[in-house]
Amino acid sequence: MNAAIIDTLEKRETTFKKNLKDSNGKVFEIAETTKIGESSIYRLWTKDQSYYYTSKAKKTQICLHFTVGSITGDIATLTKPDNKVSVHYVVDRLGNIYNLIPLDKEKNWSYHLGAKCIGTNGVMSKSAIGIEISNYGPLNKHSDGYYNAYKQLYCVEDRHVENILFRNYNYYSRMTEAQKTAVYELVNWLCEQCDIPHNYKLEGMFENDKCAQEFTGIFTHAQVRKDKFDLPYAQVKYIKEKWEESLLPPEPVKKDEPVKTEDITFAEIRKNVEKSTTQITTSMKTIKSKQVTVKEDKPWYIEILGMITGLFAKIKN
């Protein structure tokens, strides 16, 4: 039985970050690192930059995808020379964010939504910043485990899977917590960098091209393509919920509640004080009236020395 893919992913991602070599053997360099919250963005650079356009493209949206693959193959596919199908960012399971297309809110883009896209591929791919989540997506359950779209054993344990009914699939690959944090922080950072409002369209589809094109905010691939399954609402709703939670005012600091005491009148306090004073006075008189005799016993060693001295006196005589 072949090893499950899930057991190899961490090693693949660690190796890629160290060597920066994709599955086609192309080697990258990290041109720049940007820290955002707990996460880091690594700008990947290679001599060939023909996989995206540098023409005008004003950014007003963010689109979330998943790759249905692993990081080395993901990067290779999205940087294929002259292919012009790519995204700005890829987020792996370890939480590393790789920037493939230089971010500029007025230019730089590539196709990433497809010909059947509501809003049209050309218009929407230009206006939407693409984020690919490195994830195998939908799974099929068999007696020996869960298999991916390529009919490969993805995992055996249920903990790597989410039970979600979406687009004719019942199971999806679970995102890691580090990955979820990185995606959330990247979305927030991009909204700030490109003046994109925090409007969320994470379920249901756009009604028509006009609605899709005029929308400003965050959506997923499934909102513009009925034949796509990235991503189920259950996997991305946390982004919206976490953002809304951040807008809530902080809870007021709870002050210590005053200690509740019984109501006591002044007369009762005076009575208690007089009673205590009388008891103390009586005790002092009792102590003075008693004569205490303390017997001064000699230390034990004085008695022993006396005995020894007497013994020597007898011997001498």
N, C-alpha and C positions, 0 to 999 in steps of 0.2 A: 504494500500500500504506500503510495506516495505521501510525502509530508504535506500537511495542510499549508496553504499559502500564508495564512495569518501568522504562522510561526516563523516566516522568513522576512516579514515586512520591516520589522525594526532594524534588522541587520542591513537590509537593502537601503533604507533611508540613512542610516548612520554612515554606510560606505559612500553613498552619493554625496553627502555633505562633506566628507573628508576628501574624496577624489574628484568630485564635480564632473563625473563622466556618465553620460546617458547610455541607454541600451544600444545606441548606434555607434558608440565609441567617441562621440563628440565631447570635447573637454571644454569646460567653461571656467571663467574666473569670476570672483566676487568683486565687482567694481565699487560697490558701496553697501554699507550696512546701516539700516535705520531702525532705531529702537522705538517700539510703540507699546507702552504698557509692559506686560510680561513677555511680549513676543518681539521677534526681530524680523525685519524684511531684508533679504539678501538680493541685491541687484545682480543677476547673472549676465555676464557679457561673453560673447564669442564674436570672432571676426565677421561671421556671416549674420547679417541682420535683415535678411531678405524675407523673413517670415511675417513681417508686418508692414503696414503703410505708415508713412510719416505725414500724410496729408491732413488737412483740417478735419477735426472731429470733436465738437464740443461735448463734454461729458455731463450728462444730467441723470444718469441711472447707474445702478449696479446690478449685475445678473450673477446668480449663484448656480454653479454646475457641480457635478461630480464626474470623475474621469473614467470610472469603470476600469481601473488599472492600478499600477503601483508607480512610484516616483520616477524611476529611471526611464520606463516606457512612456510615462506621461510627458516628461520633459522632451524626450526625443520626438514624439508626435507633434507637440506644440511648437517646436522650433525647426520643423522640417523646411529646408531651403525652398524659397519661392512658393510655398504652399498657401501662405496668407490665411491660415486657419490657426488661430492662437488666442491666448487670453493675456491679460496683464499679470495675473498672479496665480500661483499654485501653492496650496497649503497641504503639507504632508501630515502624517499621523503623529509625528513627534512635535508638531506645532511650528515647524520651520516654514517661513513664507518666502517663496522665490518669485522675484519680479522678473518677468520675461520681456515685457514691453515698457520702455521708459514712460513713467506717468507724466502726462501733460494734459491739463483739462481742456486744451484747445486743439490738440492734435494727437497723432499716433494711435493706430487702431488696427484690428484684424477681424476677419469674419469669425463668429463663434456661435451663431444662432441657427443657421441653416436656411435653406430655400423655402421651407414651409412655415417660416416664422410669421406670427401675427405682427404687423407693423413693418414688415419686409426686412429681410436680412441686411440689406445695405444700410438703411436708416438706423435700425436698432443696434447693429454691431458697432456703428460709429458712436452712438450716444451712450451705450452701456459699457461700463468697465466690467470685464469678465473675471470671475474668480472661480477657479477649478479646485474642488476639494478632492484630494487623492484618496479614492475610496472605490471599492468594487461594486457598490450599489446593490441592485436586486439580486436575490439568491433563491435557489430552489432547494427544498428540503428533501433529503433521501434518507434511507435507513441508516447509512453510515456517516451522515453529516450534511453540511450545506454546500451546494455547488454554485459557482458563479456563472455568468453569462457565457463563458467559454467552456463550460462543462468540466471545470477543474474543481477539486476539493478545496473549498475556501477555509472551512473550519469544522470542528467536531462539536465544540462546546457552545451552548446556547448564549453564554455571556458575551459573545462577539457579535450577536445578532439582535436586531430589533424586530419585533412582531408588528408590522405595519401593513395594512391593506391599502395598496395604492397602485393604480394602473395595472391590474391583473397580477400583481405580485403580493405575497403575504409576508415576505422577509427581506430585510435590508441590512447591509453591513453597518455595524455600529461605529460612529465616530468616536475618537478618543477625546478625553477632557481637554488635553493640550491642544488638540485640533480645533475644538469648539471655541476655546478661549481665543486662539489665534484668529479664527474667522470673525468672531465678534469684534475684536480689537481692530482688525483690518477694515471692516465695514465702517466702524465709527471714525477711524482715521481718514478714510477716503471721503466720507461725507464732509468732514471738516476741510480737507484739502481742496475739494472740488465744489464746495457749496451745494452739496446734494442734500435735500431734506430727508428726515427720517420717516418717510412714508413707506409702508410695507404692503406689498401685494404678494403674499406667500401661499395663497390658495385660490382656487378658481382661475378661470382664464380671462384674458382681456376680451372684451366684447367685439372689438374690431381694430383695424389698423390705426385709426385716429386715436382711440383710447390708449393704445399701447405707446404710440409716438409722443403723446402729450403727457404721459405719466412721468413724474419725477420722483425717484426713490429707489427702493430695493425690491427686486422680484426674482423668481427662479426660472430656469429654462422651461419648466412644465407649464408656466403661465402663458407662454407664447407658442408652445408646440404640444399638441394633444398626443403625439406619438412618442414623447419623451417622458422619462420617469425620474428626472433629477430636478428637484428633490421633493420628497414627501413633506408636507407641512409639519408633520410630527418631528422631523429632524431639524427644522430650521426655525420653528416658532420661538425657541429660546432666545434668539437674537432680538426679536421684537419685545418679548417679555422682559428681558434683561435691560433693554434700553428704557422701556416704560418704567421699570422699577427704579432706574437711576434718576428719573425725574421727580420721584416722590420726595416730599420734604423729610428731613431726618426726624426720627421719632424723638419727642421731647425727653430730656433726661429726667428720670424719675427721682424726685426728692424724697428723702427719708420722711416717712409719715411721723407726725408728733406722737410721742408716747402717751397713750391714754391713761389718765390717772383718775381715781375716784374723787368726787367732789368732797372736800373736807372743809368745814367751817373753821374760822379763826379760834372759836371757843374750844373746839376739839383739839386743835394743834396745841393750844396753851395747856390744856388738861394733860395731854401726853407728855409734854416737856416737863411739867411739874412732877408727874409720876416718875419719870426717869431720874430727875434730880433727887427725889426722895430716896429712890433705891440706891443711888450712888452714895449719898450721904450716910445711909444706914450701913452700907458695906464698909466704908472708911472707919466708922466708929467701931465696928466689930473687930477690924484688924488691929486698931490701937489698943482695944481692951484685952486682947490676948497676949500673954507673954510666951514667947517662943524660945525654948532653950535648945541650943545647938551643941551637941557633943562633939568635942574636938578630938577625934581619934588620931593616934599617931600613925604616920605612914608605916607600911608593912616592913620596909627595909630597915627602919630604925630598930624594930624589935629583933630582927635577925642579927644585926650588928651587935646588939646587946648580948645575945646568946653566944656569939662567937667570942666576944671579949671575955665573957665569964668562963668559957671553956679553956681559953689560953691561960687564964689566971689560975685555974685548978692544976693545969699541967705544970706551970711554973713552980707552984707550991709542992 
